[in-house]
């Protein structure tokens, strides 16, 4: 193939221009650009390859798909010990974020609602006791209230545990983020 038709890329921005901005790129330029991006191993290069998939001409669609697969693979393979350490820290950070989100979700979606329900049940039970002049047959309202208070205490305890977990994960995340910023 004529080397004059090949593209000489040195930046991801140039590759982006060839694939997503230009309409006059030759097949050889497109293939070179796909190869270049596939081996960059960056999030940005993978994003460009993903965007290109819907635009790819039928003649390079399979090649573009292979380039995307290669780019995704290259983005998770460290090329040096420093990059391996950075990726490890990013993985730990992501894990902490997931734990924090799970704790916050449990608070928002379950625990707070259960506390509200039990508090209302207690309010209703206490009003019933205040209105009673005699003991309702077969119902021990004080025991019912004690049961609800114990349940409420357990739910509030769970809320405190989850809030403490959130504080812990925020502190851990801040430490990992600091390591990522300094490269430690």
QUIRARA-V659618 format. One record per residue. N is the residue number from 1. RES is the residue in one letter. PSI is psi as a letter, one per 20 degrees, with the letter a starting at -180 (none if undefined). Layout:
N:RES:PSI
N:RES:PSI
This chain:
1:X:q
2:X:p
3:X:h
4:X:h
5:X:i
6:X:q
7:X:q
8:X:o
9:X:q
10:X:i
11:X:q
12:X:h
13:X:g
14:X:g
15:X:g
16:X:g
17:X:g
18:X:g
19:X:h
20:X:i
21:X:h
22:X:q
23:X:i
24:X:j
25:X:p
26:X:r
27:X:g
28:X:g
29:X:g
30:X:g
31:X:g
32:X:g
33:X:g
34:X:g
35:X:g
36:X:g
37:X:h
38:X:h
39:X:j
40:X:h
41:X:k
42:X:q
43:X:g
44:X:g
45:X:h
46:X:h
47:X:g
48:X:g
49:X:h
50:X:g
51:X:h
52:X:h
53:X:g
54:X:h
55:X:i
56:X:p
57:X:q
58:X:h
59:X:h
60:X:j
61:X:g
62:X:g
63:X:g
64:X:h
65:X:g
66:X:h
67:X:g
68:X:g
69:X:g
70:X:g
71:X:g
72:X:g
73:X:g
74:X:h
75:X:i
76:X:i
77:X:o
78:X:q
79:X:i
80:X:r
81:X:h
82:X:g
83:X:h
84:X:g
85:X:g
86:X:g
87:X:h
88:X:g
89:X:g
90:X:h
91:X:g
92:X:g
93:X:g
94:X:g
95:X:g
96:X:h
97:X:g
98:X:g
99:X:g
100:X:g
101:X:h
102:X:g
103:X:g
104:X:h
105:X:g
106:X:g
107:X:g
108:X:h
109:X:h
110:X:f
111:X:g
112:X:g
113:X:g
114:X:h
115:X:g
116:X:g
117:X:g
118:X:g
119:X:g
120:X:g
121:X:g
122:X:g
123:X:g
124:X:g
125:X:g
126:X:h
127:X:h
128:X:g
129:X:g
130:X:h
131:X:i
132:X:p
133:X:h
134:X:r
135:X:p
136:X:p
137:X:p
138:X:j
139:X:p
140:X:n
141:X:h
142:X:h
143:X:g
144:X:g
145:X:g
146:X:g
147:X:g
148:X:h
149:X:h
150:X:g
151:X:g
152:X:g
153:X:g
154:X:g
155:X:g
156:X:h
157:X:g
158:X:h
159:X:g
160:X:g
161:X:g
162:X:h
163:X:h
164:X:h
165:X:g
166:X:g
167:X:g
168:X:g
169:X:h
170:X:g
171:X:g
172:X:g
173:X:g
174:X:h
175:X:g
176:X:g
177:X:h
178:X:g
179:X:g
180:X:h
181:X:h
182:X:i
183:X:j
184:X:none
